[in-house]
Amino acid sequence: MALLILFFLSLGGWAAPRAACWEADGGRWCAGLEGAKLHLGRVTAAGIEDAGAIPADGLTTIAAAPIGLLGARGTALLRLDLPAKRWVELGALPAPILQLLPGDGGAMALTGVAGHPVPAESAVWWVRWTPAFAAARVEAIGDNDHPWQLWWATVDGERRLAAAAHRATYYARFPHHCMFLYAWQDGKATPRWLGSRLSRPYRDAAHADLRADGRTRLIALEETRDGGLGVSVYAPAQFGYTGEWRTEALPGLERLAARGSAVLCLGKDDAGKARAWRLRATDDGYQLALLPEAPPSLDVITTIDDARLAGWWEGAWHLFTAP
């Protein structure tokens, strides 16, 4: 297939994960953020054992990191002290934290003022907490880029920082969604690919190792010519991405997100009832497999392992095996 350059035309929103699983105290734990409470669960052979809830006033997002569970409250970066079931502040950033992306030795933090289609005054920071808390602006992602979502990706064996941006480019001289990739080494981001075109207008995206081959695919939720939404998968190439698979319009499709290697889609059926799918690799392409139940939002779903998904909603833990 011909090499594509990203062209993100349509508007879309951003959302922060509100569920996570992590290893601690010799076991696996899950957490779901709902309102002003963080609900805890311990993963057992039988499912998820409810471990109660702790206050989470003002928390906007959570993320699993090697040091445990991270949380954001306004400008403050927090870590959950699991034995004591309380939050410990690691430090503060100059602006409210909207997303956390843990990495080796620290975490990326997206800051800004919540808004649609992208946050206002958004910026990306690299945060370290040892030996002392320090936050440094990722200068390669400038004010005019208006970043609104972050991922890690692997291209040609090199770990890259992927940033969804919203700006005008040389090929599209009006604000639109873009995808930028940066090499990340020694706390510095170096531009590797600044894309501005895709085969169809773009609403949402994710990065995931769908084929467990170490090659991070770009998965996009795109507008079709008839005004609907379809899914496309792009494989990394020597420069940018090349189209690998896509659908036509899928009725009711609304959102797409990655949770680890799992890529999930959410939408509604003809009666307006929520339904969800997992994007799965096949021998000759991909397929969307219907999940046994649909969450109220993809933000409340996390992965326990390659086979199981979990989330907290409607006052209980929901655990199911992905098809």
N, C-alpha and C positions, 0 to 999 in steps of 0.2 A: 504493500500500500504506500501511497505517497506520503511523504513526511508532512506533518501538519504544524502550523504555528497557531497558538491559542488566540482565539478571538472571543472574548467574553462580553457579550452585548447586554444581556438582560439583567435585571436587578434581582437580588436575592438577599436573604437575611443571614444572620449568623446566630449561633446558639452555643452555650457553654455546657459541657458535660456535667451532669449532676449525679453520676453513679460511678463507682470504681471498685476494683478488687485488688488486693495486695497481700503479700506474705508478711506475717508478723507472729512472733511468739510461737514459732514452730507450726503454724497453721495458715490457712488462707481465710481472709476476711473480705467482706463486702460492705459497702456503705452506700446509702441512698439519701440524697438531700431533698427534703420536702418541707417547704415553708420554713419555719424557724427551728426545725429539728433535723438532726442527722441520725438516720436509722442504721444500726449496726447488725451484721449477721455473720456467723461463723460457718464456713463451708464444711459440711460433713458428708459421709458416704450416702446419707439419706436425703440430703438437700441442703438447705440453709437454715441454721438454727438461729432464731431471733435472739440478739444480744442486747436488746433495748435501744434507747435513743438518748442522745445528749443534745444540749442546746446548740443551735447553729444560727443565732440571730445575725442577720446581715450577710451571711455567706452567699456567694453568687455562683461558685463553681468549686469542684474538687478534682483531684488528680492523684493517681498512684505513682509514687516515686521510690527509688531505692531506700530512702530514709523513712518511708512510711507514707501515710496519707497527707497530702497537702490540701490546703483550703485558702480561699481568698475572701477577705472581708474589707470592702472599700480599698484602701491603698495597702492594707496589711497582708503579708504572706504568713500563713499559719501552718503548723504541723500538729497532727493529732497525737497526743500522748495516750496511746491505747490503754495501758494498764490503769492510768488515772482517769481515763475517759474525759479529757479536757483538752482544749486547744492551747498551744504555746506559740507565741508570736516570734517569727524568725527575723522580721524586719519589715520595712515599709518602702514602697515605691512612690515616685512623685505624682502618680495619677491612679485612679481606680483600676484594679486588676479585673480583666474580663475573661482571660483564658490562661491556663497553665499548661506547658508542654515540657514535662521532665526530660532531661537528657543526662549525659555522662558528667557527673560532678556538679550539676546545677539544674536550672530549668529556664526555659523561655517564658516570658510573661508578656501577654498582649494587654496593653492598657488603653484607656480612653473613656469616652462618655457613651453609654449605651444608646444606640439609635438604629434607624433603618434607612437605607439598606446596609449601611456600614457604620461602625462607631465614629463619633466625632473626635478629632484630635488624637487619633490612635497612634501608638508607637510600640516597638518591640524592644524588650530588654533581656539581657542575659543576667541571671541572678545566681549567685553562689552564696552558700551559708557557712562554709568552713574555709580557713580557720575563723573568719569573721564574715558577717553578712555584707554583701556588696552587690550593687546593681549597676550595670553599665549599658547604655543605649547601644543597640545594634545599628550602627550608623549607616550601614549599607541600605537599610530600609528607611527611607527618608520621610519627612512630613507629607510630601506630595504623593507618596505611594498609597496612603490611607489603607494600611493593612487591616484585615478583618477576620482572618483565620490562619492557624499555623499547624503544620504537620512535620514529621520527619519522613524522609524518603531516601531510598538507596538507588543510585544511578551509577552503572559501571563500577560497582563495588565501593563507591564513595558515598558516605553519608551526607545528605544534603538537608538544608532547612528549606521547606516549601512555605511560601507565604501567599495567601490570596490577597490581592491588592485591588484598588478601585481608582483608576486614573486614566488620563489620556496618554496615548502612545504615538509613536511615529506612524504606525499603520492604521490607527483609529484615533483621530484627533478630538475625541470627546471622552468624558469619564465613563469607564466601563470596567467590568471585572477582568482581571489579569491573573496569571499564575507566574510567580517568580521563584527560581531555584538558586540557592546559595551554597557554596562549599562552606563547611564549618570546621575550623581548626584553631586551636589555641585561643578560643574566645573571640575569634574574628570571622565575620561572614564576608565571603567573596562572591560576587555575582558569577553564575555559571550559565544561566539561561533566563532571559526576561521575555516571556512569551506574551503575545497580545492577540492571538487568533486561535479559534477552534472550529471544528467542522460545523457546529450548530451553536446558537446562542446558549449561554450558560446560566444556570441558576444556583447550583450547589456542587460541591466536589468533595473528594476524599482521596487519601492515599493508603494503599494496603498491598501486602504481599499475597495476592489472591491465589497464586499457584505454588506457594511455598518454595520458590526457586531463587529467593534472594533479590528478585527484581520487583521493585515497588511500582505497581500500576497506578495510574491516575484514572479515577472513576468520576464521571460527571453526569449531573442531571441537567438535561438540555431541552430547549424548546424545539419542537418539530414544526414543519411547515403549516400543519393544520391547527397550530395554536396549542397543541398538547405538550406533554413532557415525556421524554424517553431517557434511557440510560445508555451511556457509551463507556467503553473501556479502552484506555490508551496505554501502550507499552513504552517504556523508555527506549530511546534510540540514541545514536551518537550525539545528536543535537536535538533536544526537545523530546517529543513523543510522536508515535505513529499509531493510527487507528487500528484497533484489534477486533472490536465487536461493538454492535449497538442494536438497540431496539427502535421500533417506531413508537408512536405515542401509546402510553399505557394509561387507560382511564383511571382517574382518581389519584394518580401519583403526585406526591407533594414534597417529600424531603428525602435526603440521602445522607448517610453518615457512616464513618468507619469506627469500629471499636476493636483495636488490635488488627488482626487479619480478617475480621468479620465485617462485611459491608452490608448495611441494612437500608431498606427503603420503607417508607411509610406513606399511606394514602387512604382512600376511602372507596368502598364499593358503590354500586348504583343506588343503594338505599342510604348512603351516608355513613355506614358503619366502618370504623377504622379497620384496616388490615395492613399487615407488614410482610416483607419478603427478605430473604437473605440471598445475596448474589453469590453463586457458586460456580467454580470452574468445572468444565466438562472436557472430554477429550478433544472436541473440535470447537470449543468456544466457552460460553457461559450460559447460565440459566438463572431465573429468579424463582426461588422455592418459597412457597407460602409458609409463614410461621404459624404455629398452632394457636397463638394469641397475639394480639396487637397491643403495644403499650400506648399510653396517651401521648407520648413524645419519645423520639429517639434519644433525647438527652438523659432519660431515666434508665437507659439500658447499658449494661456493661457485659464483658465476657469473663467467665470464670476460667475457661480453657478453650481449646479449639472446638469443642463440641457443645458447650453449654453457655447459655445466655442467662442473665439475671437482672432483676430490677425491682425497685420498691415503688408501688403505687396502690391506691385504694386501700391503704392501711395494712398491707401485707407484702411479703416477699414473693415474687414470681420467678420461678426457675423452669427452664425448658430446654430440651435438646434441639439445637438448630438442625433443620433438615439438610 
